[in-house]
Amino acid sequence: MPVDNSSPPDRALEALANHLEASENYRVLRRLRPSVLSHKPEGKGLRTGLFVDLETTGLDPRQDEIIEIGMVPFIYRIDGLLLGTLPAFSRLREPSIPVPTFVQDLTGLTPERLAAQTVSPDEVAAFAPDASLMIAHNAAFDRPFLERFCPAFVNKPWACSMEDIPWDQAGFEGRKLGHLGLQAGFFFDGHRAVDDCQAAIALLGHTGFPENRSALSLLLGRARTVWTRLWAEYAPFELKDTLKARGYRWNDGSDGRPKAWFIDRPPEEVEEEVRFLRSDIYQREADILVRPVEAGDRFTSRV
């Protein structure tokens, strides 16, 4: 069961917040209080998910480095009911390259704070063996960094709370984590790994979707689907911004895969994506290279 750490003053303030919300003239934001389980429940149909968030020196996993790793395990039912979280993994790491000033300003992770901080791939791997699913809020960013640092994550199934949940169907605008939290009625200390994980997990429990489904149940449905990767080989250079705006990512060919832009789509969107490539990019009936992509291969260029 979740642990109730609220004090009498907190309960009094909550009553005041409820009183304000009873009026149409006020909306109240609450500080996020994660639902922490006192113990790990066991039972049929229960699974352990692992939410991960990284802070890095930049955007390129081939050149930049991780400076903070946050991982928060959570327990859920296979139908998408979120039960709560378990103790988190939180470590800093001193990189071998300078931390840009804008990263220091954003995260508060200065060279002084990172000095002599270390974490090994084995420590990270040891925290995740029970995870049935890895989730990140922008898995296309976090997964390449994490699996490059720790090969144990290469074969894990992944999902993305930013891409795999139709937030607009529940009345949300945008997909940025902080903005989603505000619309859900809470705030948190952003741009630190564990805090971001806890906020994203809280959002997974949101049930304002059609048929009263939770965000997590919709994400699980997407994760269990075999997607398709479409490669825009030999796309005209002058249309690269069009592809980027649509969500395509670039693969430089160094991994043996096509040197081309690519995107992953669920089955029901493949035909539309092929039409887009033929009409807007190639302007002819071009043959499109497609490959199946399961959860273990999503958000990476290795397929």
MARGU-98418 format. One record per residue: residue in one letter; y, x, z of N, C-alpha, C, O in turn. Coordinates in steps of 0.05 Angstrom, whole numbers, plus 5000, padded with zeros to 4 digits. Layout:
REM residues N
AYXZYXZYXZYXZ
...
***
This chain:
REM residues 303
M497650175000500050005000502550175000502550395012
P504750084987507250244988508250265016507850085033
V509550485022510650535048513450435050515150495033
D514050275071516750165075518250345094517750345118
N520150505083521650695099524450585106526150735116
S524950335100527650225105528150185134526350115150
S530650245143531450205170532849945174533549815154
P533349855199534749605203537549595188538149395176
P539149815190541649815175541249765145542749625132
D539149895134538549855106537949565100538849455079
R536349445117535649165112538148985114538348785100
A539949055132542448895134544148925108545248725099
L544249165098545749205073544349065049545748955032
E541749055049540348915028540948615029541248485009
A541148505054541848225056544648175045545147965033
L546448365050549148335039549148345009550548194996
A547548534998547248554969546248294957547148194936
N544248174970543047924960545147704961545247524944
H546847704982548947504984550947534961551847324950
L551747774954553547824932552347724906553647604889
E549747784902548447714877548047414874547647324852
A548147274896547946974894550246854879550146634870
S552447014878554846924863554547024834553447244830
E555646884815555646974787557747194782557947294760
N559347254802561547444799560847734805562447914801
Y558347784815557648054823554848124813553047954811
R554548374807551948504802551748754819553748904820
V549548794832549349014851547349214840545149154832
L548149474841546349694835545249804861546749864879
R542649844862541349964885540350244879539450294856
R540450424898539250684895536250644892535050494908
L535050784873532150764869530650864893531151084903
R528850704902527050784924524150754913523050534911
P522950984906520250974894518250834911518350854936
S516450694899514250564913511950764917510350804899
V511950894940510051104946507650994960507950864981
L505251054950502750964963502051134987502451384985
S501051025008500251175031497651325026497051525040
H496051235007493551365000492851284971493951094960
K491051434959490251374932488151154933485951194944
P488750924921486750714921484450764901484850904881
E482150664907479850694890478850424882479150234897
G477650404859476550144851476250124821477350284806
K474649934812474149894784476749804770478149634780
G477249914747479549844732482149984739484249924729
L481950174758484350324766484350594751482250724747
R486750684744487050934730489351084742491150974755
T489351354738491551524746493151614721492051734703
G495651544721497451644700499051874711499351904736
L500152044694501852264703504352264686504352314662
F506652214700509152234686510352514689510352624711
V511252624667512252894667515152914656515852764638
D516653084668519353134658519953434661519253554681
L521253544641521853824641524853874638526253714625
E525854084650528454184644528054454631526354614640
T529554514609529054754594531654884587533854784591
T531455124576533855274567534955174541537255244534
G533455014526534354904501532354724489530554614503
L532554674463530954464450528554564434526854414426
D528254834430526154944413523955064430524355264443
P521554934430519455044447518355314439516955444454
R519055404414518155664405519955884416519156124416
Q522455814424524356024432525355974461525756164476
D525655714468526755654494524555634515522155644508
E525355624540523355634562523855414582526055304586
I521655344596521855144618523155274642522555504650
I524955124655526155224680525455034704525955104727
E524454794698523654614719521454434709521554334686
I519354404725517154224718516954014740516654074764
G517053764732516653544751514353364741514353284717
M512453304758510253134750509652934773509453024796
V509552684767509152474787506652314779506852174759
P504452324794502152154789502751864798504051824818
F501651674784501851394792499251254786497751334768
I498751044801496250884799496950624785498850484792
Y495250554765495650304751492950174745490950304744
R493049914740490749764731490749774700492749804688
I488349754689488149774660489549544646490049564622
D490249334660491749114648494749164649496349004639
G495549394660498449464660499949414686502349444686
L498549334707499849294733500249564747498349714751
L502749624754503449874767503149834797504349654809
L501550014810501049984839502950164856503650084878
G503650394846505350574861504850864853503150934837
T506451044866506251324859504951484882504651384904
L504151724875502951914895504852164897506752184881
P504352344915506052574918506452734892504652764876
A508952834889509752954864509253254864508953384885
F509253364840509253654835512053734825513053624806
S513353924839516053994831516354294835516254404857
R516854434813517154724814519354824795519754714774
L520855024805522855164788521555414776519555514786
R522855514755521755744741524155914730525755804716
E524156164737526256344726525456424698523256534694
P527156364678526456434651527056724644528456864659
S525956824622526457094614528957114596529657334588
I530156884590532556874573534756734589534156594608
P537256774581539456654596539456344595538556234575
V540356224616540655934617543455864607545355944620
P543655714585546355644575548055504596546955364613
T550655544594552455424613552255124614552354994635
F551954994590551854704590549254604604549354384615
V547054754603544654674617545054704647544154534663
Q546454914655547054954684548754724694548354614716
D550754644678552554424686551054164688551653994705
L549254114669547753864668545753834690545553624702
T544354054697542154034716542854144743541454084763
G544854314745545454454770543554694775543654814796
L541954764755540054984757541455244747541255304723
T542655374765544055624759542155864761540055834772
P542956094749541256324752540556394781538456494787
E542556344799542056404827539856224839538256314854
R539855974831537755784841535055854830532955814843
L534955954805532456004792531356284798529056344791
A532956454810532156734814529556744830529356624852
A527656894820525056954833523256704835521156714848
Q523956484822522356244823520156264801520756334778
T517656214808515456234789513556004792513355874813
V512155944771509955754770508055844749508855924727
S505455824754503455924735502255684720502255464730
P501255734696499855524681497455404697496955164695
D496155574712493855484728494655284749493255084754
E497055334762498055144782498654874770498054664781
V499854884746500554634732497954484724497754244728
A496054624713493554504704492054384727490854174723
A492154504750490554414773491654144784490254014798
F494054074776495253824786494453584769494853354777
A493353634745493153414726490353344717490053184698
P488153434730485453374718484753084718483153004702
D485852924737485052644739486752454722486252214721
A488652564708490452394692489052274668488052424651
S489052014666487951884642489951874620489151854596
L492551894626494651874606497052034616497952004639
M498152194598500652334603502952164591502652064569
I505152134605507451994595509952154599510252284620
A511752144581514452264584516452084571515751924553
H518952094579521051944567522352114545524452234550
N521152134523521652304500519352514498519852754501
A516952414494514652584494514752784471513552994473
A516152714450516352904427517853164436517453374423
F519453144457520753384468518953524488518453764487
D517953364508516553484531513853594524513053814533
R512353454507509553544502509453814489507853984499
P510853884468510654154456511254374477509954584476
F513254334494513854534514511554564534510754794540
L510554334544508554354565505854464554504654634568
E505054384531502454484521502654774512500654924511
R505054864504505455144498505255314523504255534523
F506255204546506255344571503455334584502555534596
C502155104581499555064595497654924575497754684571
P495755074563493954964543492254734553491054594537
A491954704580490354484590491354214581489854014582
F493854194572495053944564494753884535495453664525
V493554064520493254034491491653784484492253634466
N489453744499487553524492488053274508486353084507
K490153254523490753014539491952804521493552864503
P491352544525492652334511495552294521495952314545
W497352244503500152224511501351954501500451834482
A503351864516504951634508507851694514508451874529
C509651534504512551574507513951324516513851114503
S515151334540516551094550519051034535520150814539
M520051214519522451164503521651024477523050834468
E519551124464518751024437516750804438516650634419
D515050784458512750604458513250334471511450174473
I515650294480516350044494518649914479520750034476
P518349664471520549524457522649414476522749174482
W524249594487526149524508527949294500528749134517
D528649274474530449054466529148784470530648584474
Q526548764470525248504475525648404503525248164509
A526348574522526948494549529948494555530748474578
G531548504534534448484537535848744543538248744548
F534448964541535749224546537149314520536349254498
E539349464524540749584502540549894504541150004525
G539650024483539250314484536650394497535150224507
R536050654497533550754507533950994526531951104536
K536351074531536751304549535951214577536550994586
L534751404591533551344617535651234637535151034650
G537851374640539951294659541051014652541550854670
H541450964627542550704619540550484623541250264632
L537950534618535850334624535750264654535550034661
G536050474670535950434699538250254708537850074725
L540650304698542950144706542549854698543249674713
Q541449814674541049534666538849394682538749154685
A536949564693534849454710535849414739534349294755
G538249504745539349454771539149684791539549644815
F538549934782538450154800539750404789540150424765
F540450584807541550844798539951064812538551014832
F540051304802538551534813540051794805541751794788
D539152004818540352274812538952384787536752494789
G540252354764539052434739539052724733540452884747
H537652804712537453084702536253274722536853514722
R534553174740532653334755529953214751529652964750
A527953384747525453294735524053074751523452864739
V523653104777522152904792523752644794522652424792
D526352654797528052414798527752254772527552014773
D527852394750527552264724524752134722524551914711
C522752264731520052154731519851894747518751694738
Q520951904771520851664788522351434776521451204778
A524651484763526151274751524551154728524550904725
A523351324711521851224688519451054698518750854685
I518051144719515750994729516650724739515350524735
A518950714753519950454762520450264739519950024740
L521450374717521850214693519250114680519149894668
L517150274683514550184673513649924686512049774674
G514549874710513749634725515349394717514849174727
H517349424700519049194693517448984678515949054660
T517748734685516148524673517748314657516748094653
G520048384649521748184635521248174605523048104590
F518848224596518148224568516847954561515947814579
P516547884535515247634528512547614541511047814544
E511747364548509247304562509047444589506847484600
N511347514600511547644626509947904627509047994649
R509648034605508248284604509948504616512448494614
S508748714627510148934638510649144616509249154596
A512649314621513149534603510749714600510049814579
L509349754623506949924622504749804605503349944591
S504349544607502149414591502749454561500849494545
L505249434553505949464525505549754516504649814494
L506349944534505950224528502950284525502150434507
L501350184543498450234541497250124515495450244503
G498249894506497349784481497949974458496250014440
R500250084458500950284437499250534439498450644419
A498850624464497350874468494450844459493151044451
R493350604460490550554452490250514422487950484413
T492450504408492350454379492250724364493450914372
V490650724343490650954325493050934306493250754290
W494951124309497351124293496851274267494651374262
T498851284250498751424225501151614223503351534228
R500551864215502652054210503252064180501352114164
L505752024173506552044145508252294141510052344156
W507452444121508852694114510652654090509652574069
A513152724093515052704070515252974057517253114058
E513053044043512953304029514953314006515253123991
Y516253544004518053603981520353393980521353333959
A521053284003523353104004525953253996526253484004
P527753123981530153263974531753353998532053214017
F532653603997534153724019536553564027537153534051
E537953454008540353304014539853044029541752914038
L537352964032536752714046535552774074534452594087
K535753024083534653094109535952934132534552864151
D538552884130539852734151538952444152538752324173
T538252334129537152064127534452054142533951864157
L532752254137530152264150530452304180529052174196
K532252484189532652534217533652284231532752214253
A535552134218536551894230534451684234534651514252
R532351694217530251494219528051574239526251424245
G528251824249526351914269524452124260522552194275
Y524752224235522952434225523452694239525752754247
R521352854243521553124254520653324233519053264215
W521553574237521053784217518753964227518754044250
N516954024210514854214215515254454195515354404171
D515354694206516054924189513655044174513955234159
G511254934178508955034164507555264177505455344167
S508655374198507455614211504855554225503255734231
D504155294229501755224243499555144223497455044231
G499955184198498055124177498254834167496854764148
R499954684179500454404170502654414149503954614145
P503054184136505154174115507954264124508754194147
K509354404108512154474113513754234103514554224080
A514254054122515453794113516353634137515753704160
W517953424132518653234152516353034156514852974137
F516052944181513852754187514752554208516652594223
I513252334209513752124228511151984235509351974217
D510851884259508451734267509151434268511251364279
R507451264257507850984257505350834265503150924258
P505650604280503250434285502350304260503750294240
P499850204260498650094235500449884221500649884196
E501649714237503149494224505749584211507049424197
E506549834215509049934204508650134182510650234170
V506150204175505650414155506550324128507850484113
E505850084120506549994093509549994089510550074068
E511049904109513949904107515050194105516950244090
E513750384119514750664119514250784091515850934081
V511950714079511350814052513450704033514350854015
R514150454035516150334018518850484021520250534002
F519550544046522050694051522050964037524051034024
L519951114040519751374028519951353997521351513985
R518651163986518651143957521351043946522251133925
S522650863961525150753950527550913958529350953941
D527651023983530051153992529951453990532051583989
I527551573990527351863990526551973963527952133951
Y524251873953523251983927524251823903524451933881
Q524951573907525851393886523851373863524651373839
R521351373870519151343850516551273866516551283890
E514451213852511951143864510351403872508351463860
A511451543891510251803899507751753917507551553931
D505851943915503551933934504452043961505652263962
I503951903982504751984009502352084024500351954026
L502652324036500452434052500452294079502552294093
V498152184087497952044113495552154127493552224115
R495652154154493452244170493252064195495351984205
P490851994205490651844230491452014254491052254255
V492751884273493652024297492951854322494051634325
E491151954338490451824363492251924386493852104382
A491951804409493651874432493552174439495552284448
G491252294434491052584440492552764422492953004427
D493452644399494952814379497752724374499152844358
R498652514388501452424383503452614396502852754415
F505852614384508152764394507653074392508853224407
T505953154374505553434368505153454338504553264325
S505653694327505353734298502653854291502253954269
R500753834310498153974305496153814288493853894285
V496953574277495153424261496353384233495053254216
***
